Amino acid sequence: MRAKITRADSSRITVQISGKEKIFFDFGDAFSPALDDHSMSNFLVRTAFGAAMNDGADLEVDVPVDARLARNLEKFSTAWCQYRPWRFKKASRIAAPSYLHGEGNHEQSFVAAFSGGYDSSYMIEKYGRKNDLSPFPRIDSAVMIDGFGYNLENKSPYQRAFGTGSAFCSAVGDIKLHSVESNWSKIVGQYAILHVMGISAVLGLKSNVAGGGYVGLDFTAAEEFALGSWGNLDGNDRLFSSYDFEILPVGNDVPRISKIRHLRNIGLDGHIVVCNAENRVGSNCGACEKCLRTQLSYRALGMQPLDGQFEEPLTEEAASKLIIEKKTQLIFYKAIRRAWLDRSDVYFAIVKRLIKNAGPLH
């Protein structure tokens, strides 16, 4: 499978992959992507490699490729080929005219991927403040991508989430939130598995001003272990690093419910978006599984959601109808159960029963 960049300027980059619809990335005025040859090569392979994996093909490019990134992507593909052989037929590799070896970029600031949820918000708050005693680089800017979890055909949810997210980033540490629009997830597919590869492609476009990019993790290290090899995002996501730009996953030090408590205690959770109801991303319906789970988290902590944070309040009837279908959901509910303060609460009994009745999970 061949791929090439067909346009690259400050407002748009397009990538053509053989047999696929053209992929575009559109940037706001202040984004200023790195357009040098090395950055463009890294962007190309991060953008196109997932499509090669899905088709069981090697990726062929006509430009020199960062050797570290090529090795890492091959490791990533090999792992997934073994864990999901029915989905990925062979381990994909990168075929390039040459491979570049060099020293890393030692810039002291990082860019962050921001979605508006608890994990990325916790990451922004933790690493967005200047701290000369921390070995972790400070976040100077962040990126939110329209088309990654957002419907490109319906702009208002993304615009609403981007507006509140911008205010949050500014309040934390005068962090500039950039907007990027792309159809990458539609063309490449397998979003749940490959989305961080697409995110790393966008973050890497800031290699002219940052030494790497932060990606927020959903689970603790212990929780990732329970999920098996595919859940090891702390390891997998690092495989999108190149010599000049490190991808650094963070946030596996505490479970999500602790992030919820931390952000509420400091009054920085008013912007949070968790809803996955149809056409409702950008606000919180209160009735979908993720909204109900989040409201149960507040309940467990003895806290109340902010006024208007969820359009539908938590009810016993709605909570009693919840069903655990995935291993990831079971992990979240177990963390909620462990954190519950008032064990006499009727909702605690509902969560215990929900966990007990969890059937075969995928």
Long-range contacts (C-beta under 8 A, 24 or more apart in sequence): 1-48, 1-51, 1-52, 1-55, 1-57, 1-58, 1-59, 1-60, 2-59, 2-60, 2-61, 3-44, 3-45, 3-47, 3-48, 3-51, 3-52, 3-59, 3-60, 3-61, 4-44, 4-61, 4-62, 5-40, 5-43, 5-44, 8-35, 8-40, 9-35, 10-35, 13-43, 13-205, 15-44, 15-47, 15-48, 17-48, 17-51, 17-187, 19-55, 20-51, 20-187, 21-183, 21-186, 21-187, 23-47, 23-182, 23-183, 23-184, 23-187, 23-188, 24-181, 24-182, 24-183, 25-180, 25-181, 25-182, 25-184, 25-201, 25-202, 26-180, 26-181, 26-182, 27-178, 27-179, 27-180, 28-178, 28-179, 28-180, 30-176, 30-178, 31-143, 31-178, 31-179, 31-180, 31-205, 32-208, 32-209, 33-205, 33-206, 33-208, 34-204, 34-205, 34-206, 34-207, 34-208, 34-209, 36-208, 37-63, 37-64, 38-66, 38-100, 38-207, 38-244, 39-204, 39-205, 39-207, 39-208, 39-244, 41-65, 41-66, 41-100, 42-66, 42-69, 42-201, 42-204, 42-207, 42-242, 42-244, 42-245, 43-201, 43-204, 43-205, 45-69, 45-70, 45-73, 45-94, 46-73, 46-197, 46-198, 46-200, 46-201, 46-204, 46-240, 47-184, 47-188, 47-198, 47-201, 49-73, 49-77, 49-92, 49-94, 49-197, 50-188, 50-189, 50-190, 50-194, 50-197, 50-198, 51-187, 51-188, 51-189, 52-92, 53-77, 53-80, 53-88, 53-92, 53-190, 53-194, 54-87, 54-88, 54-188, 54-189, 54-190, 54-194, 56-88, 56-89, 56-90, 56-92, 57-90, 57-92, 58-92, 58-93, 58-94, 58-95, 59-92, 59-93, 59-94, 59-95, 60-95, 60-96, 61-94, 61-95, 61-96, 62-96, 62-97, 63-96, 63-97, 64-96, 64-97, 64-98, 64-99, 64-100, 65-94, 65-96, 65-98, 65-99, 65-100, 66-99, 66-100, 66-242, 66-243, 66-244, 67-99, 67-100, 67-101, 67-243, 68-101, 68-241, 68-242, 68-243, 69-240, 69-241, 69-242, 69-243, 70-94, 70-96, 70-99, 72-238, 72-239, 72-240, 72-241, 73-239, 73-240, 75-239, 76-197, 76-236, 76-239, 76-240, 79-229, 79-236, 80-193, 80-230, 83-228, 83-229, 83-230, 84-193, 84-230, 87-190, 100-243, 101-243, 102-243, 102-244, 103-243, 104-211, 104-243, 104-244, 104-246, 105-207, 105-210, 105-211, 105-212, 105-243, 105-244, 105-245, 105-246, 106-211, 107-137, 107-209, 107-210, 107-211, 108-137, 108-138, 108-211, 109-137, 109-138, 109-139, 109-140, 109-209, 109-210, 109-211, 110-137, 110-138, 110-139, 110-140, 110-210, 110-211, 110-212, 110-213, 110-214, 110-248, 111-139, 111-140, 111-141, 111-142, 111-143, 111-203, 111-206, 111-209, 111-210, 111-212, 111-213, 111-214, 112-139, 112-141, 112-142, 112-143, 112-175, 112-203, 112-213, 112-214, 112-215, 112-216, 113-142, 113-143, 113-145, 113-199, 113-202, 113-203, 113-213, 113-214, 113-215, 113-216, 114-142, 114-143, 114-144, 114-165, 114-169, 114-177, 115-144, 115-148, 115-149, 115-216, 115-273, 116-144, 116-161, 116-164, 116-165, 116-271, 116-272, 116-273, 117-216, 117-272, 117-273, 117-274, 118-256, 118-259, 118-260, 118-263, 118-269, 118-272, 118-274, 119-216, 119-217, 119-218, 119-251, 119-256, 119-259, 120-216, 121-168, 121-259, 121-263, 121-268, 121-269, 121-271, 121-272, 122-216, 122-251, 122-259, 122-262, 122-263, 123-214, 123-216, 123-250, 123-251, 124-168, 124-169, 124-172, 124-175, 125-172, 125-262, 125-263, 125-266, 125-268, 126-250, 126-251, 127-214, 127-250, 128-169, 128-172, 128-173, 128-175, 129-172, 129-173, 130-173, 136-248, 136-250, 137-210, 137-211, 137-212, 138-173, 139-173, 139-175, 139-214, 140-175, 140-176, 140-209, 140-210, 141-175, 141-176, 141-177, 141-178, 141-206, 141-209, 141-210, 142-169, 142-175, 142-176, 142-177, 142-178, 143-177, 143-178, 143-179, 143-180, 143-202, 143-203, 143-206, 144-177, 144-178, 144-179, 144-180, 145-180, 145-181, 145-182, 145-198, 145-199, 145-202, 146-179, 146-180, 146-181, 146-182, 147-181, 147-182, 147-183, 147-184, 147-185, 147-186, 148-182, 148-184, 148-185, 148-191, 148-195, 148-198, 148-199, 149-281, 150-281, 150-282, 151-279, 151-281, 152-181, 152-183, 152-186, 154-279, 156-282, 157-279, 157-280, 157-281, 157-282, 157-283, 158-281, 158-282, 159-282, 160-282, 160-283, 161-271, 161-273, 161-281, 161-282, 164-270, 164-271, 164-273, 165-271, 167-271, 168-268, 168-270, 168-271, 171-268, 172-268, 193-230, 196-233, 196-236, 196-237, 196-240, 196-247, 197-240, 200-237, 200-240, 200-247, 203-245, 203-247, 204-242, 204-245, 207-244, 207-245, 210-245, 211-245, 211-246, 212-241, 212-245, 212-246, 212-247, 212-248, 213-245, 213-246, 213-247, 213-248, 214-248, 214-249, 214-250, 215-247, 215-248, 215-249, 215-250, 216-249, 216-250, 216-251, 217-249, 217-250, 217-251, 217-252, 218-251, 218-256, 218-328, 219-252, 219-255, 219-256, 219-328, 219-331, 220-252, 220-253, 220-254, 220-255, 221-252, 223-252, 223-255, 223-331, 223-335, 224-252, 226-327, 226-331, 227-327, 227-328, 227-331, 231-327, 231-328, 255-335, 255-339, 256-297, 256-332, 256-335, 257-297, 257-300, 257-301, 257-332, 257-335, 257-336, 257-339, 258-339, 260-294, 260-297, 260-298, 260-301, 261-301, 261-303, 261-339, 264-298, 264-301, 264-303, 269-306, 269-309, 270-306, 270-309, 272-309, 283-311, 284-309, 284-310, 284-311, 285-310, 285-311, 285-312, 286-310, 286-311, 286-312, 286-313, 286-314, 287-311, 287-312, 287-318, 289-322, 289-329, 292-318, 292-319, 292-322, 293-322, 293-329, 293-332, 293-333, 293-336, 296-333, 296-336, 296-347, 296-351, 297-336, 297-339, 299-345, 299-347, 300-336, 300-337, 300-339, 300-340, 300-341, 300-347, 300-348, 300-351, 301-339, 301-341, 302-341, 302-342, 314-347, 316-346, 316-347, 316-350, 319-347, 319-350, 319-351, 319-354, 320-350, 322-350, 322-354, 323-354, 324-354, 324-355, 324-357, 324-358, 324-359, 324-361, 325-361, 325-362, 326-361, 326-362, 327-361, 327-362, 329-361, 330-355, 330-358, 330-361
